[in-house]
Amino acid sequence: MRGLARGLGSKDIVTSPSFTLNNVYKAKAGTKIHHFDFYRLDDADAMSAQLLESLKERQVVTVVEWGGIVLNVLPERRITVEFKPVAAKEDDRQIIFHYPETKTKINLFKKLKTQWAANRP
């Protein structure tokens, strides 16, 4: 989340909203980042309405952690990032992107993959 916020030009301190459920950060050009964390919820009804409002807003990037409880609210056309442990090393993670198959997004992810590979130690 911190990397995404920095990439969008936010200078805000990024923290986990595990207890507050939602944080808002300012980014470049009037863009806001709404960061939701549903890890501690058994029932997301109250927060589902707030999430739905966030998804409707313009110039907002909405990030949802532990979103399984609100899948009915999330749009079908979304980017899902999955972090999977790698058995060989305890601290390593495999990052898997799931996204709609549009030409624009495919080109974007190819570019990101190239940049990621070039910047890895």
C-alpha positions, 0 to 999 in steps of 0.5 A: 500500500505504501508503494502504491500511495508513493507511486500516486504522489502521496506524501501522507503517512500510510498506516494500516486501517485494521482498527479504523477500517478506512484511511484516506490519503491525498495524492497528485492532481486532486486524486484521493486514495481510499484504503479499506481493511476488512480483516477484522469484520465478520459482517461488512454491511455498515462498511459496504455502503461506504465502500460503494460510495468510494467506488462511485467517486471520481478521482479516487483510487480504492484499495481493499484488503481482505475483500472477500467479505465485500465481493458482492460490492466490488466491481467485476472490472477490477485489479486484484493483487494476490500475495502468495508465500513462496515455500523456499524462503519464509519472507519471499512472496509471489505477487499475482495480478488478476485483471480484466483482459483489456488491451490497455491493461495488458500493455500497462502490466507488461510495462510494469513487469519490465520496470519491476525486473529492471529495478530488482536487486 
